[in-house]
Amino acid sequence: MPQLRQFIDALAQPEGRQGAARPFAAAAGCSDMAIYVRDPELRILLPAPGMPKTVAADASWRELLDRCLRSRQLVNVVVAGK
């Protein structure tokens, strides 16, 4: 993947994270990407700082996040809306 270090550096900065996500996803052959972090008090995954706080998607999205918490499976297909 070209410029991997540059993509990672851009994603590390919350203020530019959302803008850096799409080019990184495109370089990986994806249409978009999301970054979630575990909230230790709520015990759920929440959007990382700098990422959109809502996702237009069906139930498969929440199911994927729940599965990541339980089994650490990070690959799945989810249906996202516009």
C-alpha positions in Angstrom: 0.0 0.0 0.0 1.6 3.3 -1.0 2.4 5.8 1.6 1.2 3.7 4.5 3.1 5.7 7.1 1.5 8.9 5.8 -2.0 7.4 6.1 -1.3 6.2 9.6 0.1 9.6 10.7 -2.9 11.4 9.3 -5.3 9.0 11.1 -3.5 9.5 14.4 -4.6 13.2 14.5 -8.3 13.5 15.6 -8.8 16.8 13.9 -7.9 15.4 10.5 -9.0 11.8 11.0 -12.3 11.9 9.1 -10.7 13.5 6.1 -7.8 11.0 6.1 -10.1 8.0 6.4 -11.5 7.9 2.8 -8.1 8.1 1.0 -6.8 5.3 3.3 -9.9 3.2 2.6 -9.6 3.8 -1.1 -5.9 2.7 -1.1 -7.0 -0.5 0.6 -9.8 -1.1 -2.0 -12.7 0.0 0.3 -15.3 2.7 -0.1 -14.9 4.1 3.4 -13.6 3.2 6.9 -14.7 3.8 10.5 -12.6 3.8 13.6 -14.1 2.8 16.9 -12.6 2.7 20.4 -13.8 0.8 23.5 -15.4 2.9 26.2 -14.3 1.1 29.4 -17.2 2.4 31.5 -20.0 1.8 29.0 -18.4 -1.4 27.7 -19.3 -0.5 24.1 -17.4 0.7 21.0 -17.8 4.4 20.2 -16.6 6.4 17.2 -13.0 7.5 17.7 -12.5 11.2 18.3 -12.7 13.0 14.9 -14.9 10.4 13.3 -18.6 10.8 12.5 -20.8 10.2 15.5 -23.6 8.5 13.6 -23.7 5.9 10.9 -26.6 5.3 8.4 -26.6 1.5 8.4 -28.8 -1.4 9.1 -28.7 -3.7 12.1 -25.6 -5.5 10.7 -23.5 -2.6 11.8 -24.4 -2.8 15.5 -24.0 -6.6 15.3 -20.5 -6.2 13.9 -19.5 -3.9 16.7 -21.0 -6.2 19.3 -19.1 -9.2 17.8 -15.9 -7.2 17.9 -16.3 -6.7 21.6 -17.0 -10.4 22.2 -14.8 -12.3 19.8 -12.5 -9.6 18.3 -13.6 -10.6 14.8 -12.8 -7.6 12.7 -14.1 -8.7 9.3 -17.7 -8.5 8.2 -20.0 -7.0 5.5 -22.3 -4.3 6.7 -24.8 -2.3 4.7 -24.3 1.4 4.9 -26.7 4.1 3.7 -26.1 7.5 2.3 
